[in-house]
Amino acid sequence: LDDAMDALDAAIKIKPRSAVAHFYLGTAYYKSEFFDESETSLKKAQEYDPNMANVRVMLVNLYIKQRRFADALKQIDAFLREYPKAEERLSMQDLRAKIAKGLEP
């Protein structure tokens, strides 16, 4: 993963607004448990390409891993709103229900 992160950093220096490079860098950071860096890269990917559904999915994973359930719910709700025909829709709805149930007092 270190080599991948180095290569993606180099790619971003060449093309700083590459949503794909930021997405993959955020994913590599996530897998390396560099969660702050992961969130930063994923949010840049989202900024540069707001239609990249996988960014929202990775942010959901990140926020669940960090136990930031309110943030995860926001990303799930946005995903469901923006991608009503996505094949992940049912699993996202199930995940949302589980998280929401856990948040109840």
Residue, then its C-alpha position, 0 to 999 in steps of 0.5 A: l500500500d505504501d507504493a500505491m500511496d506514493a504512486l497516487d501522490a505522484a499522480i495527484k502532483i501531475k493532475p491535482r484535480s483527478a477525482v479518481a486518484h484522490f478516491y484511490l488514495g483515500t481508499a489506500y489511506y483507509k486500508s492503512e488506517f490513516f483515517d484523517e488522510s482518507e477522509t481528506s482525500l475522499k472529500k476532495a474526490q467528491e468535490y472534483d466529481p460529485n457523481m462518483a457514487n463509490v466515494r459516498v460508499m467509502l465515506v460510509n465505511l470510514y465513518i462506521k469504522q470511526r463510529r461516526f454514525a451520524d456522519a455515516l447516516k448523512q452519507i447513506d441518505a445522500f447516496l440513496r437520494e442521488y442513486p435511486k437505482a443503484e444495485e447497492r440500494l437495498s444493502m444501503q437501506d439495510l445498513r441505514a436501518k441498523i445504524a439508525k436503530g443503534l442510535e435510538p436512545 
